[in-house]
């Protein structure tokens, strides 16, 4: 054992049927393992030499597998793309290797999946696996994808499965009516916008938008709160926190500008996403709204401007926004 040195201090080892943990010490008599229950296990070299030992070397990219399932109605292509992106953003999942999402089996109740990812610190794999499962659940809620039931169910009539978090159009209408930027809209126009809104749920510390992303939608914080973050020297710094009723990403909706900062859920948060395709018919039908919205957006931009930014006249900013809106929506 001393000559071969099959494992080092800091490696995670699994002695089948006996112990799993991190190697804390190695001597000529044996080794000391700290389990993930924070217990110490002493294993003599005579025992180690007879056992099958699985080693996850410290500093090595070690892979993990997490399993889940979906109903057969879920699009495999959509599921692969969605879960790959979700898993990539989980803490401790290595950015050096692209997660692999693949169909494991076509089961009795649905499609069985596995996602393979690599972790930076293998000793934290339990927490990482749990967070991956949590993020999958939230992603399914947002995208209206459903897990397969572990039982056989006989349906005698067609049913539409709804996510646990659903908002009525009337609730969304009330929320949008209180948003200052939509003040120029009539009740009828606000109602149409409410019907096109998409309610999405995010878990704590899950990214909602990232700086530089293409922006064709805006968000209203419906429940919870979000953190606006900028990255300096590789470290994310929170510059503002938005609460229920506040908005972000409006320039993406109205002008298509890329996202100017990262936005992360500060807690379990529900946002209402308003897409370009939802506001476009309203502006096409009533082009005069573009000018009124430009005024509101210009005033908001100047209000949010920091002391380091050059403050311009409202009319000057309004004209620039108005031009961008007309171009983005193809208005005369």
TIDOSE-488630 format. One line per field, with one value per residue (C-alpha): x, y, z. Coordinates in Angstrom, 3 decimals. Example, Ala and Ser with C-alpha at 12.3 -4.5 7.8 and 13.67 -1.06 7.14 Angstrom:
BEGIN
px	[12.300|13.670]
py	[-4.500|-1.060]
pz	[7.800|7.140]
***
This chain:
BEGIN
px	[0.000|2.824|4.628|1.657|-0.124|-3.472|-5.071|-3.999|-5.190|-8.254|-9.411|-12.942|-12.984|-15.754|-15.022|-18.019|-20.341|-18.165|-17.554|-17.590|-15.769|-12.700|-9.233|-7.810|-4.650|-2.526|0.077|1.939|-0.836|-3.846|-5.892|-8.410|-11.628|-14.090|-17.538|-20.175|-21.939|-18.804|-17.745|-14.182|-13.469|-10.071|-9.259|-6.140|-3.940|-4.612|-8.314|-7.708|-5.563|-8.460|-11.210|-12.478|-11.963|-13.403|-11.269|-12.308|-8.976|-8.880|-8.529|-9.734|-12.929|-15.148|-18.550|-21.947|-25.240|-28.662|-31.838|-35.311|-38.296|-40.890|-44.223|-44.124|-45.792|-42.616|-40.414|-37.037|-35.253|-36.705|-35.949|-32.296|-31.700|-33.501|-31.800|-28.338|-28.579|-30.023|-27.319|-24.500|-25.490|-25.447|-22.671|-19.800|-20.685|-17.526|-17.624|-14.854|-17.139|-20.511|-23.291|-24.711|-28.477|-29.694|-32.615|-31.865|-34.971|-38.516|-40.330|-43.865|-44.975|-42.741|-39.280|-36.439|-33.546|-30.044|-27.903|-24.138|-22.074|-18.622|-17.977|-15.088|-15.131|-16.254|-16.549|-19.632|-21.372|-24.341|-25.228|-24.569|-26.791|-29.563|-29.276|-29.375|-32.615|-34.058|-33.207|-34.775|-38.007|-38.141|-37.298|-40.147|-42.552|-41.563|-41.782|-44.918|-43.100|-44.390|-42.730|-44.079|-46.125|-44.564|-47.914|-50.048|-53.016|-56.103|-57.539|-61.192|-61.227|-58.715|-57.174|-54.801|-52.095|-51.405|-48.252|-48.502|-47.822|-50.518|-51.736|-55.153|-55.365|-57.163|-54.251|-51.765|-53.949|-53.953|-50.176|-49.574|-52.010|-49.728|-46.609|-45.794|-44.319|-47.687|-49.665|-50.241|-52.115|-55.909|-57.568|-58.377|-54.761|-53.481|-55.932|-54.573|-51.042|-52.014|-53.392|-50.009|-47.859|-45.906|-45.454|-42.108|-40.690|-36.988|-35.192|-32.987|-29.741|-30.841|-29.979|-32.939|-31.014|-27.305|-25.423|-25.008|-27.969|-30.257|-33.183|-36.667|-38.685|-39.051|-39.953|-42.213|-41.395|-44.698|-43.578|-40.215|-37.259|-34.285|-30.697|-29.147|-25.492|-22.395|-19.185|-15.951|-12.676|-14.645|-16.729|-20.467|-21.477|-25.112|-25.873|-29.628|-32.496|-35.949|-39.131|-42.742|-44.168|-40.775|-39.532|-36.323|-35.297|-37.723|-35.166|-34.903|-38.672|-39.030|-35.711|-34.079|-31.003|-28.827|-29.088|-26.934|-26.489|-27.046|-30.328|-30.524|-33.431|-32.752|-35.289|-37.936|-39.272|-42.070|-41.715|-44.069|-42.298|-43.677|-42.287|-41.828|-44.589|-47.076|-46.606|-46.134|-49.840|-50.826|-48.326|-49.266|-52.916|-52.185|-48.845|-49.378|-48.649|-44.981|-44.476|-46.237|-44.201|-41.010|-41.765|-42.294|-39.163|-37.042|-38.154|-37.426|-33.954|-33.015|-34.418|-32.248|-29.146|-26.240|-24.147|-21.400|-23.623|-24.230|-27.822|-29.524|-32.807|-35.914|-36.839|-33.418|-33.585|-37.231|-36.384|-33.677|-35.957|-38.850|-36.670|-35.440|-39.004|-40.257|-37.325|-37.580|-41.340|-41.354|-43.663|-44.066]
py	[0.000|2.404|1.644|1.805|4.718|4.017|6.966|10.204|12.400|14.302|11.577|10.261|6.463|3.910|0.562|-1.426|-2.359|-0.713|3.005|6.020|9.208|11.390|10.057|12.093|10.160|7.285|5.376|2.080|0.550|1.741|4.790|7.091|7.946|10.677|9.651|12.047|11.569|13.118|9.836|8.524|5.021|3.369|0.710|-1.443|-2.120|-5.835|-5.146|-2.577|-5.024|-7.496|-5.055|-3.573|0.191|2.895|6.060|9.568|11.429|14.943|17.534|15.096|15.687|12.894|12.266|11.853|10.440|11.734|10.034|11.427|10.703|12.479|11.657|10.427|13.676|15.638|16.464|14.661|17.432|20.136|18.097|17.541|21.215|22.402|20.045|20.504|24.278|23.964|21.553|23.696|26.517|24.434|25.232|22.672|21.368|21.762|24.208|22.204|19.354|19.651|17.788|14.815|14.250|11.006|8.599|5.672|3.636|3.770|2.725|1.575|4.982|7.337|8.116|7.342|9.805|10.171|13.300|12.907|15.807|16.366|18.004|20.169|18.902|15.280|15.368|17.585|15.261|14.606|18.319|18.757|15.799|17.208|20.671|19.211|17.381|20.585|22.620|19.951|20.190|23.983|23.836|21.372|23.678|26.614|24.700|22.684|19.328|16.585|13.683|10.220|8.680|5.542|3.730|2.734|5.052|4.356|7.577|7.442|11.032|13.558|15.718|18.648|18.546|21.933|22.900|23.431|27.139|28.684|32.251|33.316|35.942|38.236|38.025|38.806|41.683|43.240|42.921|44.467|47.284|48.393|48.444|52.039|51.251|49.891|52.923|54.138|50.901|50.722|48.064|46.089|46.190|45.254|42.334|41.065|41.366|39.440|36.614|36.253|36.401|33.351|32.699|31.031|29.749|29.913|28.336|30.339|31.534|30.279|32.614|34.171|36.168|36.565|39.630|39.724|37.443|38.443|40.337|40.012|39.975|41.669|40.362|41.431|40.067|38.508|36.717|36.672|38.855|38.970|40.227|42.367|41.386|42.479|40.456|42.153|40.194|36.986|37.686|38.426|41.568|42.437|46.056|46.041|43.879|43.982|42.924|42.129|44.433|45.656|44.981|44.258|43.693|46.241|47.474|43.939|43.807|47.177|47.597|44.145|45.349|42.572|42.057|44.562|42.522|39.128|38.631|35.854|34.692|35.712|33.161|30.941|33.492|33.669|36.092|37.041|37.009|39.285|38.425|40.495|38.498|39.506|43.291|43.455|43.026|45.757|48.238|47.288|48.006|51.230|52.706|55.870|53.788|53.610|57.315|57.166|54.111|55.862|58.726|56.323|54.294|57.438|58.790|55.405|55.202|58.639|57.824|54.685|56.405|56.423|59.416|58.140|58.236|61.288|62.390|63.662|65.469|63.270|64.352|63.354|59.906|59.524|60.222|57.555|54.990|55.894|55.360|51.997|50.819|51.730|49.955|46.866|46.430|47.604|50.556|53.416]
pz	[0.000|0.845|-2.398|-4.790|-3.068|-4.767|-2.969|-1.321|1.518|0.314|-2.095|-1.728|-1.397|-1.289|0.330|-0.805|2.005|4.636|4.251|1.967|2.856|2.510|3.312|6.213|7.054|5.717|7.709|7.553|9.652|7.700|6.826|8.480|6.642|7.599|6.391|5.117|8.450|10.034|11.637|11.702|10.406|10.785|8.202|8.507|5.488|5.803|5.252|2.503|0.571|0.357|-0.565|-3.810|-3.391|-5.611|-5.606|-6.702|-6.709|-5.291|-8.051|-10.677|-12.652|-11.357|-12.912|-11.265|-12.554|-11.521|-12.717|-13.397|-15.623|-17.750|-19.291|-22.880|-23.935|-23.092|-26.084|-25.756|-27.662|-25.415|-22.278|-23.256|-24.005|-20.866|-18.386|-19.876|-19.414|-15.897|-14.711|-16.139|-13.788|-10.580|-8.111|-8.066|-11.548|-13.608|-16.494|-18.210|-19.258|-20.924|-19.074|-20.947|-20.898|-22.413|-22.413|-20.122|-20.802|-22.170|-19.026|-18.299|-17.031|-18.995|-20.300|-17.887|-18.106|-16.764|-16.628|-16.361|-15.069|-13.603|-10.226|-9.095|-5.494|-5.309|-1.522|-1.990|-4.433|-2.128|-1.945|-5.670|-6.609|-4.408|-5.959|-9.473|-8.601|-7.119|-10.220|-12.457|-10.468|-10.785|-14.494|-15.063|-13.229|-15.436|-18.705|-17.871|-18.097|-15.819|-14.021|-14.771|-12.004|-10.487|-10.937|-13.897|-14.309|-16.440|-17.875|-18.868|-20.153|-21.379|-18.680|-18.895|-16.246|-14.696|-12.801|-9.047|-9.483|-11.678|-11.755|-12.997|-15.722|-13.274|-10.798|-13.541|-14.772|-11.306|-11.076|-14.502|-13.759|-10.927|-13.122|-13.994|-17.383|-18.563|-17.383|-20.993|-21.810|-21.581|-19.422|-22.561|-23.732|-20.254|-20.228|-23.553|-22.218|-19.060|-21.192|-22.938|-19.774|-18.668|-14.948|-14.149|-10.849|-9.937|-6.996|-4.587|-6.259|-9.687|-12.587|-14.411|-17.025|-17.714|-18.901|-22.657|-23.379|-26.212|-24.735|-26.217|-23.022|-19.647|-16.207|-13.345|-9.874|-8.801|-5.641|-3.885|-4.814|-7.207|-7.019|-9.750|-10.000|-11.876|-12.086|-11.057|-11.198|-11.488|-8.353|-8.516|-6.605|-5.842|-6.763|-6.201|-4.965|-6.535|-4.767|-5.663|-8.311|-9.558|-13.083|-14.954|-18.566|-20.062|-22.602|-23.941|-24.485|-26.181|-28.026|-28.099|-26.183|-24.661|-20.919|-19.047|-15.826|-14.254|-12.407|-9.807|-7.641|-4.021|-2.742|-4.294|-6.769|-9.294|-12.184|-14.993|-18.347|-21.050|-24.471|-27.618|-29.317|-26.587|-26.838|-30.624|-31.625|-29.157|-30.599|-34.162|-33.432|-31.574|-32.806|-30.730|-27.626|-28.654|-27.971|-24.593|-23.593|-24.714|-22.318|-19.400|-20.189|-20.589|-17.191|-15.597|-17.151|-15.854|-12.426|-12.237|-13.598|-11.144|-10.227|-12.534|-15.576|-17.673|-17.147|-20.271|-20.790|-20.774|-24.298|-25.619|-24.025|-25.064|-28.707|-28.713|-27.057|-29.375|-32.446|-31.101|-30.351|-33.828|-35.458|-33.246|-33.801|-37.424|-36.783|-39.225]
***
